[in-house]
Structures are given as C-alpha cells and as structure tokens.
Amino acid sequence: MTTDKIFELINHRYEQGAGTIITSNLNLTDFDSTVGARIFSRLGERTAIMRLEGVGSYREKKRERYVAWTREPLEDQGPAER
C-alpha cells in the first residue's frame, strides 16, 4: 500500500469521525519518517498515545515455544539417533 492510499484511508476515517487504532514498535521519530509527515500530522490531530512497557512480544513467546520444541527429544528415536 502506498503512502497516498494510506493517507486516503486515514483522511477518510478522520473526516467521518471514525477512530483508528494503530500499533507500532517504532518510536515517534521513526514512525514519523516511516509514514511521512502528511500522515503523521493527520494522525497527530486526534491521537492518544499509549506506551506499553514490560509487555512481552508475541514473537518472543512464539520463539521460546519453538526453541523449547526443537530441544525435545523425538520419542521414536533411540539414544544413538539423538
């Protein structure tokens, strides 16, 4: 999706008074440079920024489960095959 299309979407929702929830792992400076000044400005007009700290990433949790799974011995293998 191009920044023009993203702006059209954000602007349409803005004009309709519809809320938009955006999540990101970027800080504000990086978010601004990523989405562009026009989108960032439009979002900033009606924004409540909520910073979540100490919340584990679902990717980290998924990775932990995967790594644990890869370390489990296979039941049908004998000791020499492990």
PAZAPA-4460 file (N, C-alpha, C; in steps of 0.05 Angstrom, whole numbers, plus 32768, in hexadecimal, padded with zeros to 4 digits):
% residues 82
    n_x    n_y    n_z   ca_x   ca_y   ca_z    c_x    c_y    c_z   seq   type   mol
   8011   7FE9   8000   8000   8000   8000   8012   8019   8000     1      M     A
   800C   802B   7FEE   801C   8043   7FED   8014   8057   8002     2      T     A
   8026   806A   8007   801F   807F   801C   8007   808F   8013     3      T     A
   8003   8093   7FF9   7FEB   80A2   7FF0   7FD2   8093   7FF7     4      D     A
   7FD2   8079   7FF4   7FBA   8069   7FFB   7FB6   8068   8019     5      K     A
   7FCC   8066   8028   7FC9   8067   8045   7FBE   8082   804E     6      I     A
   7FC8   8098   8042   7FBD   80B2   8049   7F9F   80B4   8043     7      F     A
   7F97   80AA   802B   7F7B   80AA   8024   7F6A   809B   8039     8      E     A
   7F73   8084   8042   7F65   8075   8056   7F64   8084   8071     9      L     A
   7F7A   808E   807A   7F7B   809D   8094   7F6A   80B6   8092    10      I     A
   7F6C   80C5   807B   7F5D   80DD   8078   7F3F   80D8   8077    11      N     A
   7F37   80C3   8068   7F1B   80BC   8067   7F10   80B6   8083    12      H     A
   7F1E   80A6   8092   7F16   809F   80AD   7F15   80B8   80BF    13      R     A
   7F28   80CA   80BB   7F29   80E3   80CA   7F10   80F4   80C4    14      Y     A
   7F0A   80F7   80AA   7EF3   8107   80A2   7ED9   80FB   80AB    15      E     A
   7ED7   80E1   80AD   7EBF   80D3   80B6   7EBD   80D2   80D5    16      Q     A
   7ED2   80DB   80E3   7ED2   80DA   8100   7ED6   80BE   810B    17      G     A
   7EE0   80AC   80FA   7EE5   8090   8102   7F00   808E   810F    18      A     A
   7F01   807E   8124   7F1A   8079   8132   7F2C   8065   8122    19      G     A
   7F45   8068   8127   7F58   8056   811A   7F6D   804E   812F    20      T     A
   7F72   8034   8131   7F86   802A   8144   7F9E   8022   8133    21      I     A
   7FB5   802C   813A   7FCE   8025   812D   7FE1   801B   8142    22      I     A
   7FEE   8005   813D   8002   7FFB   814F   801D   7FFC   8140    23      T     A
   8032   8000   814F   804C   8000   8143   8061   7FFB   8158    24      S     A
   8077   7FF1   8150   808E   7FEE   8162   80A3   8004   815D    25      N     A
   809B   8018   814D   80AD   802E   8147   80A9   8045   815B    26      L     A
   80BF   8053   8161   80BB   806C   8171   80AF   8081   815F    27      N     A
   80A7   8098   816A   8099   80AC   815A   80A9   80B7   8143    28      L     A
   80C3   80BB   8147   80D4   80C6   8132   80D5   80B2   811B    29      T     A
   80DA   8099   8121   80DB   8085   810C   80C0   8081   80FE    30      D     A
   80AB   8082   810E   8090   807F   8102   808A   8096   80EF    31      F     A
   8091   80AE   80F7   808E   80C6   80E6   809C   80C3   80CC    32      D     A
   80B5   80BB   80CD   80C5   80B8   80B4   80BB   80A0   80A3    33      S     A
   80AF   808D   80B0   80A5   8075   80A1   808B   807B   8092    34      T     A
   8078   8088   80A0   805E   808D   8093   805D   80A7   8084    35      V     A
   806F   80B9   808A   8070   80D3   807C   8062   80E9   808C    36      G     A
   806A   8101   8087   8061   8118   8097   8043   811C   8094    37      A     A
   8038   8118   807C   801C   811D   8077   800A   810A   8088    38      R     A
   8011   80F1   8087   8001   80DD   8097   8006   80E1   80B5    39      I     A
   801E   80E6   80BC   8025   80EA   80D8   8016   8102   80E4    40      F     A
   8014   8118   80D4   8006   8130   80DC   7FE9   812A   80E0    41      S     A
   7FDC   811C   80CD   7FC0   8116   80CE   7FBA   8104   80E7    42      R     A
   7FCB   80F1   80EB   7FC7   80E0   8103   7FCA   80EF   811D    43      L     A
   7FDD   8102   811D   7FE3   8111   8135   7FCC   8123   813E    44      G     A
   7FBA   8129   812C   7FA4   813B   8133   7F90   812F   8147    45      E     A
   7F8D   8115   8146   7F7B   8107   8158   7F88   80ED   8162    46      R     A
   7F9C   80F1   8172   7FAC   80DA   817B   7FAE   80D8   8199    47      T     A
   7FAB   80C0   81A2   7FB2   80BA   81BE   7FC8   80A4   81BC    48      A     A
   7FE0   80AB   81C4   7FF6   8099   81C3   7FF7   8089   81DD    49      I     A
   7FF7   806F   81DA   7FF9   805D   81F1   8012   804D   81EE    50      M     A
   8024   8050   8201   803D   8042   8200   803A   802A   8212    51      R     A
   803F   8013   8207   803D   7FFA   8217   805A   7FF0   821C    52      L     A
   8061   7FEF   8235   807B   7FE6   823C   8079   7FCD   824D    53      E     A
   808C   7FBC   824B   808D   7FA4   825B   807A   7F8E   8251    54      G     A
   8070   7F93   8239   805E   7F7F   822D   806F   7F6F   8219    55      V     A
   806F   7F55   821D   807F   7F44   820C   8074   7F43   81EF    56      G     A
   8086   7F42   81DC   807E   7F40   81C1   8073   7F24   81BB    57      S     A
   805D   7F23   81AB   8053   7F08   81A4   8068   7EF9   8193    58      Y     A
   8079   7F07   8185   808E   7EFA   8175   80A2   7EEC   8188    59      R     A
   80A9   7EFA   819E   80BB   7EEE   81B1   80AF   7ED5   81BE    60      E     A
   8096   7ED7   81C5   8089   7EC0   81D1   8087   7EA8   81BD    61      K     A
   8081   7EAF   81A4   8080   7E9A   8190   809B   7E8D   818C    62      K     A
   80B0   7E9E   818B   80CB   7E94   8188   80D3   7E82   819F    63      R     A
   80CC   7E8A   81B7   80D2   7E79   81CF   80C5   7E5E   81CD    64      E     A
   80AC   7E5D   81C4   809E   7E43   81C1   80AC   7E33   81AB    65      R     A
   80B3   7E40   8195   80C0   7E31   817F   80DB   7E26   8188    66      Y     A
   80EB   7E37   8195   8105   7E2E   819D   8103   7E17   81B1    67      V     A
   80EF   7E18   81C3   80EB   7E02   81D6   80E3   7DE9   81C7    68      A     A
   80D2   7DEC   81B3   80C9   7DD5   81A3   80E0   7DC8   8195    69      W     A
   80F2   7DD8   818A   8109   7DCC   817B   811C   7DBE   818D    70      T     A
   811C   7DC4   81A6   812E   7DB6   81B8   8123   7D9D   81C4    71      R     A
   8109   7D98   81C1   80FD   7D80   81CB   8106   7D68   81BB    72      E     A
   810E   7D52   81C8   8117   7D3A   81B9   80FF   7D2E   81AB    73      P     A
   8104   7D23   8194   80EE   7D15   8186   80EA   7CFA   8193    74      L     A
   80D1   7CF3   8197   80CA   7CDB   81A6   80D2   7CC1   8197    75      E     A
   80D0   7CC1   817C   80D5   7CA8   816E   80F3   7CA4   8167    76      D     A
   8104   7CB6   8170   8121   7CB3   816B   812E   7CA6   8183    77      Q     A
   8142   7C95   817D   8152   7C8A   8192   8168   7C9D   819A    78      G     A
   8177   7C97   81AF   818C   7CA9   81B8   81A1   7CAF   81A3    79      P     A
   81A7   7C9C   8191   81BC   7CA1   817D   81B3   7CB4   8168    80      A     A
   8199   7CB7   8163   818E   7CC8   814E   818A   7CE5   8158    81      E     A
   818B   7CEA   8172   8186   7D04   817C   819D   7D16   8179    82      R     A
***
